[in-house]
Amino acid sequence: MSLWLALVLASLAVWALKTAGYAIPRRFVEGALMSRVAAVVTVALLSSLVVSQTLQSAEGITLDARVPAVVVAGVLLYYKAPFLVVLLGAGIVAAGLRFFGLMA
Amino acid sequence: MAEEFTAQHFRQARSQGLQVALAVSLYGFSFGALAVALGFSVWQTMVLSLLMFSGASQFAFIGIIASGGVAAAGAAIAASGMLGVRNGLYALRLSPIIGEGFFKRLVAAQLTVDESTAVAIAQTDLRSQRMGFWTTAIVLYLGWNLTTLLGAIVGDQIGDVRAWGLDAMAAAAFLGLLWPRLSSLEPRSVALGAGVLTLVLIPFVPAGVPILAVAVVAIATALYRHRVDPHKPERTEGGS
């Protein structure tokens, strides 16, 4: 599958879900079960992405400069820093550790 | 929703929408820069922001492709699609607020994201809800795409992704998207379980597979939780 095809398919999937919500009569899908599935799946996928983006490498699991960077991001989030500050903080920590040769 | 319309509520909805949309638009810059630095072309990056237009799904797509290559395309599509499920639920909630009209509903559908939904449903009368939705939605769509383009142009100048810490910024972005949803015990335990499962699977399966396994387990967990405790969970809107 080419990257373009994957990109368009993924975009169409997200678009179709949004549109379906306006097309489907409310009574068919609304309810505690669906909102719970959506909430649980969203949290689970985001958490899985945090872990894989922090630790995954071509060799499997690697502890490198991303780990302290994400810890710093967590601290910034705890102190309610804005999203951009969180990203920049993580970026600066990882870039700095690599620049000074402290971590891979 | 039943409360009486006042000019003050109406103005408040508009200014709230503007503030939320402008603040969140800034993330578009990080998305654009990150996507291009991870190897996507400026056009591919723009298609994601124009057509997919849902932050978490967009970041998931580029993150999974960046670590697994085109071989992980299936997982990338599935993950961004599943992160889009909540947009479908927002649409159900917003449907009566948006009102009749085929094209209006079609446009509203594309603009139904965390922020436009959160601002709309926070208002207390119908006209303010509509004002809140459309202000947030339109300003955010324009702002998000503009900042994506700027970020993509800047990202094009960045050579080594790792030297700039961009890989760590991608991880931090997901943490930032997750954080506001960890308000109670249930999402916290779900996040913990999903993280541990991902960690255990990474060494043994190709990139992109752990997230699919997590999705399957998450759906099963939600079904089980619904059986033992079928109360409606607190609202899922909010965050970004």
Chai-1 contact restraints between the chains, C-beta under 6 A:
chainA,res_idxA,chainB,res_idxB,connection_type,confidence,min_distance_angstrom,max_distance_angstrom,comment,restraint_id
A,M1,B,A73,contact,1.0,0.0,6.0,A-B,restraint_1
A,L3,B,V70,contact,1.0,0.0,6.0,A-B,restraint_2
A,A6,B,A73,contact,1.0,0.0,6.0,A-B,restraint_3
A,A6,B,I77,contact,1.0,0.0,6.0,A-B,restraint_4
A,L7,B,Q44,contact,1.0,0.0,6.0,A-B,restraint_5
A,L9,B,I77,contact,1.0,0.0,6.0,A-B,restraint_6
A,A10,B,F61,contact,1.0,0.0,6.0,A-B,restraint_7
A,A10,B,I77,contact,1.0,0.0,6.0,A-B,restraint_8
A,A10,B,S80,contact,1.0,0.0,6.0,A-B,restraint_9
A,S11,B,L51,contact,1.0,0.0,6.0,A-B,restraint_10
A,S11,B,M52,contact,1.0,0.0,6.0,A-B,restraint_11
A,A13,B,G81,contact,1.0,0.0,6.0,A-B,restraint_12
A,V14,B,M52,contact,1.0,0.0,6.0,A-B,restraint_13
A,V14,B,S54,contact,1.0,0.0,6.0,A-B,restraint_14
A,V14,B,S57,contact,1.0,0.0,6.0,A-B,restraint_15
A,V14,B,G84,contact,1.0,0.0,6.0,A-B,restraint_16
A,L17,B,G84,contact,1.0,0.0,6.0,A-B,restraint_17
A,L17,B,V85,contact,1.0,0.0,6.0,A-B,restraint_18
A,L17,B,N87,contact,1.0,0.0,6.0,A-B,restraint_19
A,L17,B,G88,contact,1.0,0.0,6.0,A-B,restraint_20
A,K18,B,N87,contact,1.0,0.0,6.0,A-B,restraint_21
A,K18,B,A91,contact,1.0,0.0,6.0,A-B,restraint_22
A,K18,B,A109,contact,1.0,0.0,6.0,A-B,restraint_23
A,K18,B,T112,contact,1.0,0.0,6.0,A-B,restraint_24
A,T19,B,A109,contact,1.0,0.0,6.0,A-B,restraint_25
A,A20,B,G88,contact,1.0,0.0,6.0,A-B,restraint_26
A,G21,B,G88,contact,1.0,0.0,6.0,A-B,restraint_27
A,G21,B,A91,contact,1.0,0.0,6.0,A-B,restraint_28
A,G21,B,L92,contact,1.0,0.0,6.0,A-B,restraint_29
A,Y22,B,A91,contact,1.0,0.0,6.0,A-B,restraint_30
A,Y22,B,S95,contact,1.0,0.0,6.0,A-B,restraint_31
A,Y22,B,R105,contact,1.0,0.0,6.0,A-B,restraint_32
A,Y22,B,A109,contact,1.0,0.0,6.0,A-B,restraint_33
A,R26,B,L92,contact,1.0,0.0,6.0,A-B,restraint_34
A,E30,B,L92,contact,1.0,0.0,6.0,A-B,restraint_35
A,A32,B,P230,contact,1.0,0.0,6.0,A-B,restraint_36
A,A32,B,K232,contact,1.0,0.0,6.0,A-B,restraint_37
A,L33,B,H226,contact,1.0,0.0,6.0,A-B,restraint_38
A,S35,B,L89,contact,1.0,0.0,6.0,A-B,restraint_39
A,S35,B,T236,contact,1.0,0.0,6.0,A-B,restraint_40
A,R36,B,A222,contact,1.0,0.0,6.0,A-B,restraint_41
A,R36,B,H226,contact,1.0,0.0,6.0,A-B,restraint_42
A,R36,B,P233,contact,1.0,0.0,6.0,A-B,restraint_43
A,V37,B,A222,contact,1.0,0.0,6.0,A-B,restraint_44
A,A38,B,V85,contact,1.0,0.0,6.0,A-B,restraint_45
A,A38,B,R86,contact,1.0,0.0,6.0,A-B,restraint_46
A,A38,B,L89,contact,1.0,0.0,6.0,A-B,restraint_47
A,A38,B,T236,contact,1.0,0.0,6.0,A-B,restraint_48
A,A39,B,P233,contact,1.0,0.0,6.0,A-B,restraint_49
A,A39,B,T236,contact,1.0,0.0,6.0,A-B,restraint_50
A,V40,B,V190,contact,1.0,0.0,6.0,A-B,restraint_51
A,V40,B,A218,contact,1.0,0.0,6.0,A-B,restraint_52
A,V40,B,T221,contact,1.0,0.0,6.0,A-B,restraint_53
A,V40,B,A222,contact,1.0,0.0,6.0,A-B,restraint_54
A,V41,B,M82,contact,1.0,0.0,6.0,A-B,restraint_55
A,V41,B,A218,contact,1.0,0.0,6.0,A-B,restraint_56
A,T42,B,R86,contact,1.0,0.0,6.0,A-B,restraint_57
A,V43,B,R181,contact,1.0,0.0,6.0,A-B,restraint_58
A,V43,B,P187,contact,1.0,0.0,6.0,A-B,restraint_59
A,V43,B,V190,contact,1.0,0.0,6.0,A-B,restraint_60
A,V43,B,A191,contact,1.0,0.0,6.0,A-B,restraint_61
A,A44,B,V190,contact,1.0,0.0,6.0,A-B,restraint_62
A,A44,B,A194,contact,1.0,0.0,6.0,A-B,restraint_63
A,A44,B,V214,contact,1.0,0.0,6.0,A-B,restraint_64
A,A44,B,A218,contact,1.0,0.0,6.0,A-B,restraint_65
A,L45,B,A79,contact,1.0,0.0,6.0,A-B,restraint_66
A,L45,B,L83,contact,1.0,0.0,6.0,A-B,restraint_67
A,L46,B,F174,contact,1.0,0.0,6.0,A-B,restraint_68
A,L46,B,L177,contact,1.0,0.0,6.0,A-B,restraint_69
A,L46,B,L178,contact,1.0,0.0,6.0,A-B,restraint_70
A,S47,B,L178,contact,1.0,0.0,6.0,A-B,restraint_71
A,S47,B,A191,contact,1.0,0.0,6.0,A-B,restraint_72
A,S47,B,A194,contact,1.0,0.0,6.0,A-B,restraint_73
A,S47,B,G195,contact,1.0,0.0,6.0,A-B,restraint_74
A,S48,B,A194,contact,1.0,0.0,6.0,A-B,restraint_75
A,S48,B,T198,contact,1.0,0.0,6.0,A-B,restraint_76
A,S48,B,I211,contact,1.0,0.0,6.0,A-B,restraint_77
A,S48,B,V214,contact,1.0,0.0,6.0,A-B,restraint_78
A,L49,B,A60,contact,1.0,0.0,6.0,A-B,restraint_79
A,L49,B,G63,contact,1.0,0.0,6.0,A-B,restraint_80
A,L49,B,F174,contact,1.0,0.0,6.0,A-B,restraint_81
A,V50,B,F174,contact,1.0,0.0,6.0,A-B,restraint_82
A,V50,B,L175,contact,1.0,0.0,6.0,A-B,restraint_83
A,V51,B,G195,contact,1.0,0.0,6.0,A-B,restraint_84
A,V51,B,T198,contact,1.0,0.0,6.0,A-B,restraint_85
A,V51,B,L199,contact,1.0,0.0,6.0,A-B,restraint_86
A,S52,B,T198,contact,1.0,0.0,6.0,A-B,restraint_87
A,Q53,B,G63,contact,1.0,0.0,6.0,A-B,restraint_88
A,Q53,B,A170,contact,1.0,0.0,6.0,A-B,restraint_89
A,Q53,B,A171,contact,1.0,0.0,6.0,A-B,restraint_90
A,Q53,B,F174,contact,1.0,0.0,6.0,A-B,restraint_91
A,T54,B,A171,contact,1.0,0.0,6.0,A-B,restraint_92
A,Q56,B,S67,contact,1.0,0.0,6.0,A-B,restraint_93
A,Q56,B,I202,contact,1.0,0.0,6.0,A-B,restraint_94
A,G60,B,P203,contact,1.0,0.0,6.0,A-B,restraint_95
A,I61,B,I202,contact,1.0,0.0,6.0,A-B,restraint_96
A,I61,B,P203,contact,1.0,0.0,6.0,A-B,restraint_97
A,R66,B,D167,contact,1.0,0.0,6.0,A-B,restraint_98
A,R66,B,A168,contact,1.0,0.0,6.0,A-B,restraint_99
A,R66,B,A171,contact,1.0,0.0,6.0,A-B,restraint_100
A,A69,B,A168,contact,1.0,0.0,6.0,A-B,restraint_101
A,V70,B,A171,contact,1.0,0.0,6.0,A-B,restraint_102
A,V70,B,A172,contact,1.0,0.0,6.0,A-B,restraint_103
A,A73,B,A172,contact,1.0,0.0,6.0,A-B,restraint_104
A,A73,B,L175,contact,1.0,0.0,6.0,A-B,restraint_105
A,L77,B,W179,contact,1.0,0.0,6.0,A-B,restraint_106
A,F83,B,Y27,contact,1.0,0.0,6.0,A-B,restraint_107
A,F83,B,G176,contact,1.0,0.0,6.0,A-B,restraint_108
A,L84,B,L26,contact,1.0,0.0,6.0,A-B,restraint_109
A,V86,B,A172,contact,1.0,0.0,6.0,A-B,restraint_110
A,V86,B,G176,contact,1.0,0.0,6.0,A-B,restraint_111
A,L87,B,S30,contact,1.0,0.0,6.0,A-B,restraint_112
A,L87,B,M169,contact,1.0,0.0,6.0,A-B,restraint_113
A,L87,B,A172,contact,1.0,0.0,6.0,A-B,restraint_114
A,A90,B,A168,contact,1.0,0.0,6.0,A-B,restraint_115
A,A90,B,M169,contact,1.0,0.0,6.0,A-B,restraint_116
A,A90,B,A172,contact,1.0,0.0,6.0,A-B,restraint_117
A,G91,B,G165,contact,1.0,0.0,6.0,A-B,restraint_118
A,G91,B,M169,contact,1.0,0.0,6.0,A-B,restraint_119
A,A94,B,G165,contact,1.0,0.0,6.0,A-B,restraint_120
A,A94,B,A168,contact,1.0,0.0,6.0,A-B,restraint_121
A,A95,B,W164,contact,1.0,0.0,6.0,A-B,restraint_122
A,A95,B,G165,contact,1.0,0.0,6.0,A-B,restraint_123
